Amino acid sequence: MSYLNAIEDMNRQTDLYKKKISKLKRFAKDIIYENGALCDYIVQLQEKLLIRIQERRFLMKKLYQHKASAEAECQPQAHTPKHNLGVSPPHNTGDTAKKHAAKKKLTDGNEPAKSNSKPKKTSTPKAKKIVQPIILDMTGRPVFPIVLGGLTIHSLGEVVSDRPDYHSEELIFPVGFCSSRMYGSLKDPEKKCVYTCKILDGGYSPSFEIVADNELEYPLVGESASDCHTLLLHKINLSLGFEVVSTRGRGPEFFGFSHPTILNLIQSSPGTRKCASYKWSRFEVSKTGEPPTEERDAALSYEALQRSIVFAKSHLLTAKKEESQEQLMSNANTTLRDLLMS
């Protein structure tokens, strides 16, 4: 009997475990279905979010275009004097008639009539700078890095408005600005090298720095961006052994903070309105949306630098050949002269 009771207890426990297993299976199946439904719902939300982001970018682009066109239309108009309505001008008396007659004689005589009207000054509006469309996040802020041809912007920095040397009439020098550009190496200008450009806090005035990725311990530092760029171009010419590029610095272009797209972003940064000397620029979003054209200046573009190096080398070879030919001709003339004299 005890054996049969034990078997019955085991059967009851087995049935109980089977019921628990079936409940767990149903629960797991429900969780799997619910998880699949949630995944589908998340995918739908992501698709809607992407659509909203694209619509927002389109509306922001249209807003910039409308703002630029509205600024162009709002030109200052000359004010015309308003006459008082309902008041008739006073009649001329005898004295006033005599005065008018005297003035008429003076104008009809030899003395020329003096006109009090001054020539009006015509103010020519500044040309709008074309801004390339860039990628923005959900809050309307730019997504870094910003790639504009051979220029890459990593950070816009912060505008320093309480120190006058950190901005000029046309440019702003935000502390923490960082960009990079591909250019010829200082050791071998025919090889590519990445240069990182930074604007640092130098106290009363900003400090500009250009660092090559293969010479991190030897940065090019200057009081202005053009000074740093001039040092870079001078070292490029020294490395080649001949002048292949002009050493006139174009620092703002090499750093990139004078690019219309970047200047527009810096101008929109907080603190810009407190810059006393800075004159605000007018921008217009490019309607075509085409990428910026390739830079053709050898002082800014690696490809243009290579073309200048090839041209300079070919020019030097032809010059050496001409010199050797002239030297041979002069030697032949001297030997012939010596033979005739002997």
KAVENNOR-V904283 format. One record per residue. PHI is phi in degrees with one decimal (none if undefined). OMEGA is omega in whole degrees, -180 to 180 (none if undefined). BURIAL is # if it has 24 or more other ideal C-beta (glycine too) atoms within 12 Angstrom, else .. Layout:
BEGIN
PHI,OMEGA,BURIAL / PHI,OMEGA,BURIAL
END
This chain:
BEGIN
none,180,. / -62.7,179,. / -66.1,179,. / -67.2,178,. / -64.0,179,. / -64.9,179,. / -65.4,179,. / -64.6,178,. / -62.7,179,. / -65.0,179,. / -66.1,179,. / -63.8,179,. / -65.0,178,. / -64.0,178,. / -62.5,180,. / -63.0,179,. / -66.7,178,. / -63.1,178,. / -63.7,179,. / -64.1,179,. / -63.9,179,. / -64.7,177,. / -64.5,179,. / -64.2,178,. / -63.6,179,. / -62.7,180,. / -63.8,179,. / -65.0,179,. / -64.4,178,. / -63.0,179,. / -64.9,179,. / -63.3,179,. / -63.5,180,. / -65.7,178,. / -63.7,177,. / -62.8,178,. / -64.4,178,. / -64.9,178,. / -62.9,178,. / -62.4,180,. / -66.0,179,. / -65.6,178,. / -61.9,178,. / -63.2,178,. / -64.6,179,. / -64.5,177,. / -62.9,178,. / -63.4,180,. / -64.8,178,. / -62.7,178,. / -63.5,180,. / -65.5,179,. / -64.8,178,. / -64.3,177,. / -63.9,-180,. / -65.7,177,. / -61.0,180,# / -63.0,-180,. / -67.4,178,. / -63.8,178,# / -63.5,178,# / -64.0,179,. / -64.7,178,. / -62.4,179,# / -64.1,179,# / -66.0,179,. / -64.4,179,. / -65.0,179,# / -67.5,179,. / -67.5,177,. / -66.4,179,. / -69.4,-179,. / -76.5,-177,. / -82.3,176,. / -96.1,179,. / -65.5,-180,. / -101.9,-180,. / -72.2,-179,. / -84.9,178,. / -96.0,-179,. / -67.1,-179,. / -98.4,177,. / -92.1,177,. / -71.7,-179,. / -81.1,176,. / 84.2,-180,. / -116.4,-179,. / -85.5,-180,. / -68.1,-179,. / -68.1,179,. / -74.7,180,. / -74.3,175,. / -88.1,-179,. / -67.0,-180,. / -64.8,-180,. / -67.2,178,. / -65.0,178,. / -64.3,180,. / -62.8,179,. / -64.7,179,. / -66.0,179,. / -64.6,178,. / -63.2,-180,. / -66.7,178,. / -64.6,-180,. / -63.7,-180,. / -72.3,179,. / -77.9,-177,. / -80.7,-177,. / -75.9,-177,. / -75.1,179,. / -73.7,179,. / -75.0,-180,. / -90.5,179,. / -108.1,-180,. / -83.6,-177,. / -75.1,179,. / -99.7,179,. / -64.0,-179,. / -76.3,178,. / -86.2,179,. / -95.2,-179,. / -89.1,180,. / -87.2,-179,. / -68.3,179,. / -68.3,178,. / -70.2,-180,. / -75.0,178,. / -94.7,-176,. / -81.9,-178,# / -108.1,177,# / -81.8,178,# / -67.1,-180,# / -125.8,-179,# / -81.9,179,. / -117.2,177,# / -87.2,-176,. / -66.9,180,. / -89.5,180,. / 89.0,179,. / -90.7,-179,. / -68.1,178,# / -94.4,-179,. / -95.7,-1,. / -77.9,177,. / -98.3,-177,# / -102.9,179,# / -127.6,-177,# / 69.2,178,# / -85.8,-178,# / -104.8,178,# / -127.6,180,# / -101.2,-179,# / -102.0,-180,# / -157.9,178,# / -87.2,-179,# / 78.1,-179,# / -123.5,-179,# / -76.1,177,# / -103.1,-174,# / -97.3,-176,. / -89.2,177,. / -124.2,-171,. / -66.7,-178,. / -77.2,-180,# / -91.8,173,# / -161.1,176,# / -128.0,180,. / -68.6,-174,. / -113.6,-173,. / -132.9,176,# / -125.5,-178,# / -113.7,-177,# / -73.7,179,# / -73.0,-178,# / 97.7,177,# / -63.5,-177,# / -141.9,178,# / -144.2,177,# / -142.0,-177,# / -150.9,176,# / -85.6,-180,# / -154.0,-179,# / -68.4,-179,# / -71.4,178,# / -70.2,179,# / -77.5,179,. / -140.4,-175,. / -60.9,178,# / -82.5,177,# / -105.7,-178,. / -76.2,178,. / -152.4,179,# / -94.6,178,# / -107.8,178,# / -103.2,-178,# / -109.3,-178,# / -134.9,170,# / -113.8,-175,# / -113.3,178,# / -80.0,-179,. / -107.6,-179,. / 94.9,-179,. / -70.3,-179,. / -134.4,-178,. / -72.8,177,# / -115.7,-177,# / -108.7,-174,# / -145.5,174,# / -123.9,-178,# / -125.4,175,# / -85.8,-177,# / -70.3,178,. / -100.5,176,. / -141.5,-177,. / -67.3,-177,. / -84.7,-180,. / -125.0,179,. / -76.2,175,. / -96.2,-174,# / -114.9,179,. / -153.5,179,# / -78.2,176,. / -142.2,180,# / -66.3,180,# / -68.8,177,# / -63.1,178,# / -62.5,-179,# / -66.6,177,# / -63.1,176,# / -60.9,180,# / -62.6,-179,# / -66.0,178,# / -63.8,179,# / -70.2,176,# / -62.5,179,# / -64.6,179,# / -64.7,180,. / -66.0,179,# / -79.3,-179,# / 90.3,176,. / -153.2,-176,. / -81.5,-180,. / -112.1,-178,# / -143.2,179,# / -68.3,-178,. / -88.3,175,. / -72.8,-173,. / -68.8,173,# / -126.1,-174,# / -60.4,-180,# / -57.4,178,# / -72.1,-179,# / -68.5,177,# / -67.4,178,# / 106.1,-178,# / -78.4,173,# / -95.8,177,# / -62.9,-176,# / -53.4,-179,# / -64.6,-179,# / -73.9,179,# / -64.0,177,# / -64.3,178,# / -67.7,179,# / -66.6,179,# / -63.5,179,# / -83.5,-178,# / -74.6,178,# / -66.3,180,. / 97.2,-177,# / -69.0,-178,# / -66.6,178,. / -86.5,177,. / -75.3,-170,# / -68.7,-174,. / -85.1,-175,. / -74.9,176,# / -104.4,-174,. / -65.7,179,. / -99.6,179,# / -107.0,-176,# / -123.8,177,# / -140.8,-179,# / -71.4,180,# / -62.2,-178,# / -74.2,-179,. / -77.4,-179,. / 72.4,-179,. / -77.3,178,. / -67.7,-179,. / -63.4,-179,# / -69.9,-179,. / -68.1,179,. / -70.0,-177,# / -105.1,180,. / -85.9,-179,# / -67.1,178,# / -81.3,-177,# / -123.2,-173,# / -108.9,177,# / -67.3,-180,# / -63.7,178,. / -65.5,177,# / -63.9,179,# / -65.1,177,# / -63.9,179,. / -66.8,179,# / -65.2,179,# / -62.5,-180,. / -65.3,-179,. / -65.8,179,# / -65.4,178,. / -64.5,178,. / -65.7,178,. / -66.1,179,. / -63.8,179,. / -64.9,179,. / -65.5,179,. / -66.0,178,. / -63.0,179,. / -64.3,179,. / -65.0,180,. / -65.3,178,. / -65.5,178,. / -64.1,179,. / -66.7,177,. / -63.0,179,. / -64.5,180,. / -67.1,178,. / -64.7,179,. / -64.8,179,. / -65.7,180,. / -66.7,179,. / -65.7,178,. / -65.3,179,. / -65.6,179,. / -65.3,178,. / -65.1,-180,. / -68.6,-179,. / -75.0,-177,. / -80.1,none,.
END
